[in-house]
Amino acid sequence: MKRIWKWFKEFLQNDLWFQKKLREKNSLGKCVLLNFHFLWCVLTDGCSPEEYLWFEFYHKDRRERKTFLTYLRHARLQRKYNNGKVRTILNDKQAFNRFFEKELGREWMDADSAKEEEIAEFLKKHKTVFVKPKKGGCGKGVYKYYFQGEKVDSQKFCGCLLEQCIEQHPLLKEFNPNVVNTLRIGTFCINGKAEVFAAGFRMGKTEACVDNLSSGGICSNVQICRGIVDSSGIDGNLARFERNPYSGKELRGFQIPYWNEAKEMVIHASERLSDSNIVGWDVAVMEHGPVLVEGNPDQGTGVIQMCDVIGKYPAIQKRIREKWGTH
């Protein structure tokens, strides 16, 4: 019941944004027609209000819409393939850091279990650290803490992890040096065999320290086979960009450094996590190679499909048919 109520509240919040976006470009009569069409897409394709606009369902037929991984389709996959162990490890940042210690590539500390002097020593060593709530997502509650030798109050970090800042690859820093510009790589693992089915490149367009779309970031699609950015950028308000607004750096044609290594890392991580799972991995690329930032059992459907407006569901269906002989 709590899950249904949470979904209903999110639906209403997203619908307010949806109605606002419809009114920006359409007459009242057209808005009414689009609302009826949206409700039809909810019933037939299980899409959310934002997905209807992200994926341009308003001019796609049923055959095209069936290729998109929508909210309901993704939720069904999560329930079937992400067991309790998977959700526990991925939803708890402390559990995640412990399980994937080797792939993190940075030092971290649980502020709740550390003594005040240990926290002070950690801050003194790293000077600037990321403070992350143990639970939650979308970059909410994450901030940089700049240590300047002051007396440490451990209560400031209650319920949080402290992490060494990631020094990203110089080529990625050119897009926006204020934020760690990350990759979102979607994997689907079934019967112990994982594959990458989608990827996006997320970057900040302001001085904020996170690159999430919900926090003002933008994303572009990444070719799975070659690791090249092949679409314009898009933000949470559906604005399109050929260059990063902060730096002016062109998006299309950019080669992601260490792309093959990044793919191999998330495939291995997915297969080690469990025999079956569907996960969206956030990956940072440092000068020496890729590292894991976090894994998301509810990876969202936007970043991996809204950039090039191409559905990624057939790749998952193909794997299911190969292994189970079902749709």
N, C-alpha and C positions, 0 to 999 in steps of 0.2 A: 504493500500500500504506500509506503514512504517513497519507493522508487517511482511509482505512478504519479504521486503528487509532485515529486521533484521534476519529472518529465513535463507535467502539465504546466508548472510555473515557468520552466524554461521555454516551453512552446509559446506561452502568452507573451513573454518578454521578447522573443524573436519575432513574433507576429507584429508587435508594435513597430519594430524596425522594418519589417516586410511591408507593412501598409504605408509607412513613410516613403520608402523607396519607390513603391508603385505610383504614389501621387506625384512624385518628382517629374515623371516623364509621360504620364498618361491622363486622359480625361476621366471624369467620374464614371462614365459609362464603361470605358475600357477597364477601369479598375474593378468594377463589378464582375465583368466577364472573366478577368484574370483570377479573381478570387474563386469563382466557381471552378475554373480550370485547375487552380492550385488544390482545391479540396479533392478533385478527381485524382490528381497525382498523389495526394496523401493516401487515398484508398488503394490505388493500383500499384504505386511504386514505393510507398513508405517514406516519402521525402519530408524534410522539415521546411519551415518557411524560408530560411536562408539558402538551403540547397536548391529550392525552386529557382531562385535568382542566380546563385553561384553557377549552376549547371545549365542555365538558360532553358529550362524545361518549357517555358512559354512558347517556344517555337520548335520543340522537338516532338517527334511522334513516339508512339508507345515502343516501337522497336529500338529507337535510340535511347529512350529513358531506361530501358531494361539493362543497358550496359553499365549504368552508374551504381557505384556502391553508395547507397543512401543510408539514412539514419536507421531505418528498420532492418534493412538487410545486414548492416554492420552489427547491429545489436544481436541479431540471431546468430551470426558467426561468433560473436563474443561469448554468448551463452553456451554455445556448443563446443568451442575449442579452447577457451580460456578458463581453466579450472581454478579452484580456490587458491592453490599454490601460486599460480601465475599472477592472479590479481593481488595477492598479498605482497609478493616481491615487487611488483611494478608500481603499486599504489603507495607503498611506504618507502620514502627516499632512503631511509637508513637501511632497510632490508635490501634495497636495490644496490646501494653502495657496497654492502658487505658481500653480496652474491657476485657482483661484477667488479670486484676490487682491482683485478688485473687490467680490465678494460678502461678504468677511469682515468688513469694517467695523471692523477693529482692527489694531494693530501686532503683529508677531511676530518671533521671532528663532530661528535654528538655533544652539543652544548649541555644537554640535560644530565649526562653521565660524567662530564668532565668537571674537575675542580676549577675554581676561579683562577688559580695560578697557572693551570694548564691552558686555559683559554687565553690568558694574558700572553703566555709563551708562544702560542699559535699565532696570535695577532702580531706579536712583535716580530716573528719570523717572516710572515707573509705581507705585513703592512696593509694590503687591501684584500678583502675576502668577500665571497658571496655568502649571504645569509639566506637560507632556504627553509621554509616551513616543511616539516616532515611529511605532511599530507597536503594534498591539493595539486592543482595544475594550472596550465595556461599562463605561467609566469606570475601568478598572483602571490603577493607577499614577498617576492624575491627582491633583494636590494643589495647594493654594494656597501660594505662598511670600511671606512678609511680610518685606520688606527694611527693616532698621532701621539702616542705615549701616555694617554690619559689613564686614570684608574679604571679598571674593568669592572663593570656591573653585570654579573652573569644573568641577572633577571631580564636583561635586554634581549637575550638570545633564547629565552625559554621556548621549548617546543620546536627548536630549529637545529639545522646542521650548519656548520661553518665549512666552507670549501675554498681551497686555494683557487685563485682566478686562473682560468685557462688562457694561455697565450696563443691566440689563433695564428694560423698560417698568414704570412705577410700578404699574399694575394687576396685572401678573404678579408683581411683588415682594410683593404683599399675600398671596399664597399661602404663600411661604416666602422671606424675604430672604437666607437663607444660601446659596442655590443659584440658579444660572441655570435657571429653569423653562423647558423647551424643548418645541417641537413635533416630533413624528416624522411626516413627510409622505411617503407612499409614492407613487412615480411609476413608470409603465410607458411606455417609449418604444419605438416600433416604426416603422421606415421614416422616422425623423426627426421623428415627431409624438408628443409626450409628453402624458400626462394624469395627473391625481391620482386614485388609486383608493382611498386610505384615509388617515386622519389620526388622531393621538392627541395628547393634551396630557399631558406628563410633568412631575412636580413632586416636590420633596423633602418628606419628612414628618419629618425630623430636622434636626440641625445639620450633617450631612455636606454636602460641597461638590459632590456629583453627584446627578443625579435618576434614574439608571438603576434599573430594577426589581431587578436583581441586587445593587444597592448599597443597597436599602431604600427606593427611591422608589415612587410610585404613578402610575397613568395613568388617563385618562378618554378616551372617544371624542369626536371632533370632527366635526360635520356638514361634509361637503365643500362643499356649496353655500353655506352661510351662516357657517361658522366659529363655531358655537355648541356648547359642551360639552353633550352630551345623554345622558350616562350617569353612573352613580356611579363612584367611583374604585376601583381594585383594586391590591393589591400582589402581590409575588412569592409570597406564601403564601396567596393567594386570599381575603384579608380584604377586605371591601367597606367603602367610606366615602362618606357623603353630603357630608362636609366634610373639608377638609384637616386632618389630626390635629395639625399644628404650629400653624396659625393659626386654625383654626375657620372658615375662609372656605368658603362653599357652592360646590359644583362645578357642578351642573346649571344651565344657563341662562347661564353666563358667556360673554360675547362676546370672542373672541380679537381683540386690536387688530391692525390692518393685515393682516387675513386674506387679502383678495384680493391684496395685494402679496406676501404670503408664497407664495401659490399660483403667481403669475406668476414669482416668482424661481426656484422649484424646477423649474418647467416649462422655463424658459429654460436653467437649469443642466443639466438632463437632456438637452435637445436639443443643447446645445453639447458635452456630454461625448462622445456618440457617436450614431450613427443608431438603435441599438437598445440598451436597457439596462433593468434593473429595480433601483431604488435606494430606500433609505430615508434621507431627508434629515433631519438634526437642525438645527432652525431656532430661533434666539433672536430675540425681538422687543425692540428698543430703542425709546426714545422717538421716534426719527426714522424707524423702520421696521424690517423684518426683515433679519437677517444669517445667513449660513451658519455652522454650527458644524462639521459634518462630514457626509460621505456614507457610507452603508454598503451595500456590494454584498450582504452577508449581513445584511439588516435585521432578521432575526427575524420571527416570525409573531405573537408575543404581543400587543405594544402595539396593533397595528392591528386586532385581532379579539377579544381577551379581554374588553375593557371592555363592549361591547354584545353580545358572543357572537353576532355576525352574520358569516357568511363573506364574504370579499371576493374570492374567486376568480372568480366569474362576470363581474365587470367586466374582468378580464384576459382571460378566454376570449373575451369579446365583441370586444375589440380584435384578438385574433389571428384570429378568424373574419372580421372586416371586411377585414383586410389580406392574409391568406393563404388564406382559404377553408378552414381546417382547424381541428380541435379541439385 
